[in-house]
Amino acid sequence: MEYVKTGIGGLDPLFANGGYPKGNTVLVIGGPGSGKSIFSTQFICRGATEYGENGIYVTFDETPEKLKKNTAAFGWDLAALEAEKKVIIIDAASARAGAELRGEHSIQAGLDINNTIYELQKAIEEIGAKRLVIDSLSIMNLHAQNDAQIRTSMLRLSTALSATNVTSLIINDARTNKIGIHEFPPEAFVFDGVLTLNLDTDTQERRVAIRKMRGTKHVIGSFRFDITESGISVMP
């Protein structure tokens, strides 16, 4: 088994082997302000700049231009990584909003799981990607009629990604503060790992917990993390 550095300061030591098992699909669940997009962008950018692993970022919630602008504050130059063919940003937001598609990579023919998997496989092959982020799963699930349909679609997605041996973070919005503690969405049982990010509105502390990770032992518990000018850092 090979292991992949998370790119998140202080997170790797929480895994027995210093990172995610290579090829795992990891569900990252959190509410607004919990740091999900920063967490996932850091995984992609650090992979490309520090670990020699090209990455794919699929954005359903914001345009590539807005994503680049928001992440530039942390010193991550997604435009430069795109130009160097180290990162591909797949635009799945513009078509959903009825806006003009400008980029080379986009999902135009709907947000169904078959079309998404097809576009992902093309992009992965194009740059030999080793890392992938889908942000976020909630939009894809809007087309599902029930939990059984969600679980079936997510199983197909997880199986397809595992076949590529790409390590993936799948972002999802928490419906309540109990998600990851007393409640789990149906897709949590499909993917190889589950991480929860929480923002305590009383203390204004952010915390991360590893709820599940196949292929490696990990520390049980909830750990505070800060969002600094260089990204996320987990406190011991």
TORKOL-4160 file (C-alpha; in steps of 0.2 Angstrom, whole numbers, padded with zeros to 4 digits, m for minus):
236
<pt num="1" X="0000" Y="0000" Z="0000"/>
<pt num="2" X="0006" Y="0017" Z="m0005"/>
<pt num="3" X="0001" Y="0033" Z="0005"/>
<pt num="4" X="m0002" Y="0051" Z="m0001"/>
<pt num="5" X="0002" Y="0067" Z="0009"/>
<pt num="6" X="m0013" Y="0077" Z="0013"/>
<pt num="7" X="m0005" Y="0094" Z="0010"/>
<pt num="8" X="m0013" Y="0099" Z="0027"/>
<pt num="9" X="m0001" Y="0104" Z="0040"/>
<pt num="10" X="m0003" Y="0093" Z="0056"/>
<pt num="11" X="m0015" Y="0081" Z="0048"/>
<pt num="12" X="m0003" Y="0068" Z="0041"/>
<pt num="13" X="0003" Y="0063" Z="0059"/>
<pt num="14" X="m0015" Y="0058" Z="0063"/>
<pt num="15" X="m0014" Y="0044" Z="0050"/>
<pt num="16" X="m0003" Y="0028" Z="0055"/>
<pt num="17" X="0006" Y="0029" Z="0038"/>
<pt num="18" X="0007" Y="0048" Z="0036"/>
<pt num="19" X="m0007" Y="0051" Z="0024"/>
<pt num="20" X="m0022" Y="0045" Z="0014"/>
<pt num="21" X="m0020" Y="0027" Z="0006"/>
<pt num="22" X="m0017" Y="0030" Z="m0012"/>
<pt num="23" X="m0032" Y="0028" Z="m0023"/>
<pt num="24" X="m0045" Y="0031" Z="m0009"/>
<pt num="25" X="m0060" Y="0041" Z="m0012"/>
<pt num="26" X="m0063" Y="0052" Z="0004"/>
<pt num="27" X="m0079" Y="0061" Z="0008"/>
<pt num="28" X="m0076" Y="0078" Z="0017"/>
<pt num="29" X="m0092" Y="0084" Z="0026"/>
<pt num="30" X="m0094" Y="0102" Z="0033"/>
<pt num="31" X="m0106" Y="0116" Z="0035"/>
<pt num="32" X="m0104" Y="0134" Z="0029"/>
<pt num="33" X="m0087" Y="0142" Z="0035"/>
<pt num="34" X="m0080" Y="0126" Z="0040"/>
<pt num="35" X="m0065" Y="0127" Z="0027"/>
<pt num="36" X="m0070" Y="0114" Z="0015"/>
<pt num="37" X="m0065" Y="0123" Z="m0001"/>
<pt num="38" X="m0048" Y="0129" Z="0007"/>
<pt num="39" X="m0045" Y="0111" Z="0013"/>
<pt num="40" X="m0048" Y="0103" Z="m0004"/>
<pt num="41" X="m0039" Y="0117" Z="m0014"/>
<pt num="42" X="m0024" Y="0115" Z="m0002"/>
<pt num="43" X="m0024" Y="0096" Z="m0006"/>
<pt num="44" X="m0023" Y="0100" Z="m0025"/>
<pt num="45" X="m0010" Y="0114" Z="m0025"/>
<pt num="46" X="0002" Y="0106" Z="m0012"/>
<pt num="47" X="0001" Y="0090" Z="m0022"/>
<pt num="48" X="0006" Y="0099" Z="m0038"/>
<pt num="49" X="0019" Y="0111" Z="m0031"/>
<pt num="50" X="0027" Y="0100" Z="m0017"/>
<pt num="51" X="0024" Y="0081" Z="m0021"/>
<pt num="52" X="0024" Y="0080" Z="m0040"/>
<pt num="53" X="0006" Y="0075" Z="m0041"/>
<pt num="54" X="m0005" Y="0083" Z="m0054"/>
<pt num="55" X="m0023" Y="0087" Z="m0050"/>
<pt num="56" X="m0040" Y="0089" Z="m0056"/>
<pt num="57" X="m0053" Y="0101" Z="m0047"/>
<pt num="58" X="m0071" Y="0100" Z="m0052"/>
<pt num="59" X="m0080" Y="0115" Z="m0046"/>
<pt num="60" X="m0099" Y="0115" Z="m0046"/>
<pt num="61" X="m0102" Y="0129" Z="m0034"/>
<pt num="62" X="m0091" Y="0143" Z="m0041"/>
<pt num="63" X="m0083" Y="0148" Z="m0057"/>
<pt num="64" X="m0065" Y="0144" Z="m0060"/>
<pt num="65" X="m0061" Y="0163" Z="m0061"/>
<pt num="66" X="m0069" Y="0165" Z="m0043"/>
<pt num="67" X="m0060" Y="0150" Z="m0037"/>
<pt num="68" X="m0043" Y="0156" Z="m0043"/>
<pt num="69" X="m0047" Y="0173" Z="m0035"/>
<pt num="70" X="m0052" Y="0166" Z="m0018"/>
<pt num="71" X="m0037" Y="0154" Z="m0017"/>
<pt num="72" X="m0024" Y="0167" Z="m0022"/>
<pt num="73" X="m0025" Y="0175" Z="m0005"/>
<pt num="74" X="m0016" Y="0159" Z="0002"/>
<pt num="75" X="m0002" Y="0161" Z="m0011"/>
<pt num="76" X="m0009" Y="0147" Z="m0023"/>
<pt num="77" X="m0008" Y="0152" Z="m0041"/>
<pt num="78" X="m0020" Y="0140" Z="m0049"/>
<pt num="79" X="m0019" Y="0150" Z="m0066"/>
<pt num="80" X="0000" Y="0146" Z="m0067"/>
<pt num="81" X="m0003" Y="0128" Z="m0062"/>
<pt num="82" X="m0015" Y="0127" Z="m0076"/>
<pt num="83" X="m0003" Y="0134" Z="m0089"/>
<pt num="84" X="0010" Y="0122" Z="m0083"/>
<pt num="85" X="m0002" Y="0107" Z="m0086"/>
<pt num="86" X="m0001" Y="0102" Z="m0068"/>
<pt num="87" X="m0019" Y="0106" Z="m0063"/>
<pt num="88" X="m0035" Y="0106" Z="m0073"/>
<pt num="89" X="m0050" Y="0115" Z="m0067"/>
<pt num="90" X="m0067" Y="0108" Z="m0074"/>
<pt num="91" X="m0080" Y="0121" Z="m0074"/>
<pt num="92" X="m0097" Y="0113" Z="m0069"/>
<pt num="93" X="m0104" Y="0129" Z="m0062"/>
<pt num="94" X="m0106" Y="0140" Z="m0077"/>
<pt num="95" X="m0118" Y="0129" Z="m0086"/>
<pt num="96" X="m0128" Y="0126" Z="m0071"/>
<pt num="97" X="m0130" Y="0145" Z="m0069"/>
<pt num="98" X="m0134" Y="0148" Z="m0088"/>
<pt num="99" X="m0118" Y="0158" Z="m0090"/>
<pt num="100" X="m0106" Y="0157" Z="m0105"/>
<pt num="101" X="m0093" Y="0143" Z="m0105"/>
<pt num="102" X="m0075" Y="0151" Z="m0107"/>
<pt num="103" X="m0063" Y="0137" Z="m0101"/>
<pt num="104" X="m0056" Y="0123" Z="m0111"/>
<pt num="105" X="m0063" Y="0110" Z="m0098"/>
<pt num="106" X="m0081" Y="0110" Z="m0093"/>
<pt num="107" X="m0097" Y="0099" Z="m0090"/>
<pt num="108" X="m0110" Y="0105" Z="m0102"/>
<pt num="109" X="m0122" Y="0091" Z="m0105"/>
<pt num="110" X="m0130" Y="0090" Z="m0088"/>
<pt num="111" X="m0124" Y="0085" Z="m0071"/>
<pt num="112" X="m0128" Y="0067" Z="m0072"/>
<pt num="113" X="m0116" Y="0054" Z="m0065"/>
<pt num="114" X="m0112" Y="0046" Z="m0082"/>
<pt num="115" X="m0107" Y="0063" Z="m0090"/>
<pt num="116" X="m0097" Y="0068" Z="m0074"/>
<pt num="117" X="m0087" Y="0052" Z="m0074"/>
<pt num="118" X="m0083" Y="0053" Z="m0093"/>
<pt num="119" X="m0076" Y="0071" Z="m0091"/>
<pt num="120" X="m0066" Y="0066" Z="m0076"/>
<pt num="121" X="m0058" Y="0051" Z="m0085"/>
<pt num="122" X="m0053" Y="0062" Z="m0100"/>
<pt num="123" X="m0045" Y="0075" Z="m0089"/>
<pt num="124" X="m0036" Y="0062" Z="m0078"/>
<pt num="125" X="m0028" Y="0054" Z="m0093"/>
<pt num="126" X="m0024" Y="0071" Z="m0101"/>
<pt num="127" X="m0011" Y="0076" Z="m0087"/>
<pt num="128" X="m0009" Y="0060" Z="m0078"/>
<pt num="129" X="m0017" Y="0066" Z="m0063"/>
<pt num="130" X="m0015" Y="0058" Z="m0046"/>
<pt num="131" X="m0026" Y="0069" Z="m0036"/>
<pt num="132" X="m0044" Y="0075" Z="m0038"/>
<pt num="133" X="m0057" Y="0086" Z="m0030"/>
<pt num="134" X="m0076" Y="0086" Z="m0033"/>
<pt num="135" X="m0083" Y="0102" Z="m0025"/>
<pt num="136" X="m0097" Y="0098" Z="m0021"/>
<pt num="137" X="m0107" Y="0082" Z="m0020"/>
<pt num="138" X="m0123" Y="0091" Z="m0015"/>
<pt num="139" X="m0126" Y="0099" Z="m0032"/>
<pt num="140" X="m0124" Y="0082" Z="m0040"/>
<pt num="141" X="m0137" Y="0074" Z="m0028"/>
<pt num="142" X="m0150" Y="0086" Z="m0033"/>
<pt num="143" X="m0154" Y="0075" Z="m0047"/>
<pt num="144" X="m0157" Y="0060" Z="m0036"/>
<pt num="145" X="m0175" Y="0055" Z="m0031"/>
<pt num="146" X="m0171" Y="0046" Z="m0014"/>
<pt num="147" X="m0156" Y="0040" Z="m0003"/>
<pt num="148" X="m0155" Y="0023" Z="m0013"/>
<pt num="149" X="m0152" Y="0032" Z="m0029"/>
<pt num="150" X="m0139" Y="0043" Z="m0021"/>
<pt num="151" X="m0130" Y="0028" Z="m0014"/>
<pt num="152" X="m0130" Y="0019" Z="m0031"/>
<pt num="153" X="m0124" Y="0035" Z="m0040"/>
<pt num="154" X="m0110" Y="0037" Z="m0027"/>
<pt num="155" X="m0105" Y="0019" Z="m0028"/>
<pt num="156" X="m0103" Y="0021" Z="m0047"/>
<pt num="157" X="m0092" Y="0037" Z="m0044"/>
<pt num="158" X="m0082" Y="0029" Z="m0031"/>
<pt num="159" X="m0079" Y="0013" Z="m0041"/>
<pt num="160" X="m0074" Y="0023" Z="m0057"/>
<pt num="161" X="m0062" Y="0034" Z="m0047"/>
<pt num="162" X="m0054" Y="0019" Z="m0038"/>
<pt num="163" X="m0051" Y="0011" Z="m0055"/>
<pt num="164" X="m0040" Y="0026" Z="m0060"/>
<pt num="165" X="m0029" Y="0025" Z="m0044"/>
<pt num="166" X="m0032" Y="0043" Z="m0041"/>
<pt num="167" X="m0034" Y="0049" Z="m0023"/>
<pt num="168" X="m0050" Y="0059" Z="m0022"/>
<pt num="169" X="m0058" Y="0071" Z="m0010"/>
<pt num="170" X="m0077" Y="0072" Z="m0012"/>
<pt num="171" X="m0084" Y="0088" Z="m0004"/>
<pt num="172" X="m0102" Y="0088" Z="0003"/>
<pt num="173" X="m0112" Y="0100" Z="0013"/>
<pt num="174" X="m0117" Y="0096" Z="0031"/>
<pt num="175" X="m0136" Y="0097" Z="0033"/>
<pt num="176" X="m0135" Y="0098" Z="0052"/>
<pt num="177" X="m0122" Y="0100" Z="0065"/>
<pt num="178" X="m0124" Y="0082" Z="0070"/>
<pt num="179" X="m0117" Y="0076" Z="0053"/>
<pt num="180" X="m0102" Y="0065" Z="0057"/>
<pt num="181" X="m0106" Y="0064" Z="0075"/>
<pt num="182" X="m0123" Y="0055" Z="0077"/>
<pt num="183" X="m0129" Y="0056" Z="0059"/>
<pt num="184" X="m0121" Y="0051" Z="0042"/>
<pt num="185" X="m0127" Y="0054" Z="0025"/>
<pt num="186" X="m0130" Y="0038" Z="0014"/>
<pt num="187" X="m0114" Y="0042" Z="0003"/>
<pt num="188" X="m0103" Y="0040" Z="0019"/>
<pt num="189" X="m0105" Y="0021" Z="0018"/>
<pt num="190" X="m0099" Y="0021" Z="0000"/>
<pt num="191" X="m0083" Y="0030" Z="0000"/>
<pt num="192" X="m0066" Y="0024" Z="0008"/>
<pt num="193" X="m0064" Y="0038" Z="0020"/>
<pt num="194" X="m0075" Y="0051" Z="0029"/>
<pt num="195" X="m0068" Y="0067" Z="0037"/>
<pt num="196" X="m0079" Y="0080" Z="0045"/>
<pt num="197" X="m0075" Y="0099" Z="0047"/>
<pt num="198" X="m0085" Y="0109" Z="0060"/>
<pt num="199" X="m0086" Y="0127" Z="0065"/>
<pt num="200" X="m0092" Y="0129" Z="0083"/>
<pt num="201" X="m0102" Y="0145" Z="0082"/>
<pt num="202" X="m0101" Y="0148" Z="0101"/>
<pt num="203" X="m0082" Y="0147" Z="0102"/>
<pt num="204" X="m0078" Y="0151" Z="0084"/>
<pt num="205" X="m0066" Y="0136" Z="0083"/>
<pt num="206" X="m0064" Y="0125" Z="0068"/>
<pt num="207" X="m0061" Y="0106" Z="0071"/>
<pt num="208" X="m0057" Y="0091" Z="0060"/>
<pt num="209" X="m0061" Y="0073" Z="0064"/>
<pt num="210" X="m0056" Y="0057" Z="0054"/>
<pt num="211" X="m0072" Y="0047" Z="0055"/>
<pt num="212" X="m0067" Y="0033" Z="0044"/>
<pt num="213" X="m0052" Y="0028" Z="0033"/>
<pt num="214" X="m0050" Y="0011" Z="0025"/>
<pt num="215" X="m0032" Y="0005" Z="0023"/>
<pt num="216" X="m0024" Y="0014" Z="0037"/>
<pt num="217" X="m0026" Y="0016" Z="0056"/>
<pt num="218" X="m0029" Y="0034" Z="0062"/>
<pt num="219" X="m0031" Y="0044" Z="0078"/>
<pt num="220" X="m0049" Y="0045" Z="0085"/>
<pt num="221" X="m0054" Y="0062" Z="0091"/>
<pt num="222" X="m0058" Y="0080" Z="0085"/>
<pt num="223" X="m0044" Y="0092" Z="0082"/>
<pt num="224" X="m0044" Y="0111" Z="0081"/>
<pt num="225" X="m0037" Y="0119" Z="0066"/>
<pt num="226" X="m0033" Y="0137" Z="0060"/>
<pt num="227" X="m0035" Y="0145" Z="0043"/>
<pt num="228" X="m0019" Y="0155" Z="0041"/>
<pt num="229" X="m0012" Y="0166" Z="0027"/>
<pt num="230" X="m0004" Y="0150" Z="0020"/>
<pt num="231" X="m0019" Y="0138" Z="0022"/>
<pt num="232" X="m0025" Y="0126" Z="0035"/>
<pt num="233" X="m0015" Y="0120" Z="0049"/>
<pt num="234" X="m0021" Y="0107" Z="0062"/>
<pt num="235" X="m0016" Y="0109" Z="0080"/>
<pt num="236" X="m0009" Y="0094" Z="0089"/>
